Amino acid sequence: MLRYLRTFLIAAETASFSAAGERLGLTQSAVSLQMRKLEEDLGCKLFERTGKSVKLGPEGRRIMADAARMLALYEGMRGQPGGIAEPTRLEVGAISTAQATLLPKALQQFRRHHPAVHINIVPGMSVQLLSQVDTQELDLAVMIRPRLGIPADLKWLTVMRERYIGIAPPGVSGDLKTLPARLPFIRYNRHSHGGQLVDQFLRAHRIWVTEGMELDEPAVILQMVREGLGWAVVPGDLIQASSDGSVSHFPLPGRALLREVGVLVRRSTLQRPAIAMLVSCLRERAEQLSA
């Protein structure tokens, strides 16, 4: 919350979220989100907002002196010899499939180089994680590449291009000409970017399915297929579906259907040795999974 107080003081000084963002290296929306969360945490309204302009409200004026003292005290503790050291900690966001297979081995390797770093894993969908990196709640996020533009102060680093595959219950043979008529379809949720790719693929190839269920997690979809509940099209590398002998596999027609998995990180923090090392370990583990 200290970073939110720093943002608050600069926004109060400039009377502008966009000007505060320029000084801090944040987008205007990131500053606005930080201030909204600070207001929620303190239970009061700090700014009066009129169109694009902001003005410090009565509650904001009331806490200004305390906020400045808290930050000065914190900065003093950091600067004093023998003072209280800020804990070495990384806030890492990750989509569920990356948590299960990409992160464990990558973090095992990372620990050999940075054994004292405390890592907090924050789950979420890619859109949510992008916002949290932008507002500096996360140091980095392992996620699917955003479809929309990436803010200028953030950097996207691809670690793998994950191939989609078709899967069916064990012992079921066939292809996309016959399966839709024989089995219900277990759909990757269309609210996610990965699920939208599947939906576009089906439409492009004019494959009409019998809807069975719709789920958010590829690993859970794989388990549903194992239980004979239907067939599916899923990204196969992170959940290791391609090598799973408990389901049947079949090729997808046309060009390879891929999604881009990578790391979203602030450009300024990428220079930190621990961040750079974690990105390197994630890339190495992704290469192993894609091989």
Secondary structure, 3 states (H helix, E strand, C coil): CHHHHHHHHHHHHHCCHHHHHHHHCCCHHHHHHHHHHHHHHHCCCCEEEECCEEEECHHHHHHHHHHHHHHHHHHHHHHCCCCCCCCCEEEEEECHHHHHHHHHHHHHHHHHHCCCCEEEEEECCHHHHHHHHHCCCCCEEEEECCCCCCCCCEEEEEEEEEEEEEEECCCCCCCCCCHHHHCCEEEECCCCHHHHHHHHHHHHCCCCCCEEEEECCHHHHHHHHHCCCCEEEEECCCCCCCCCCCCEEECCCCCCCEEEEEEEEECCHHHCHHHHHHHHHHHHHHHHHHC
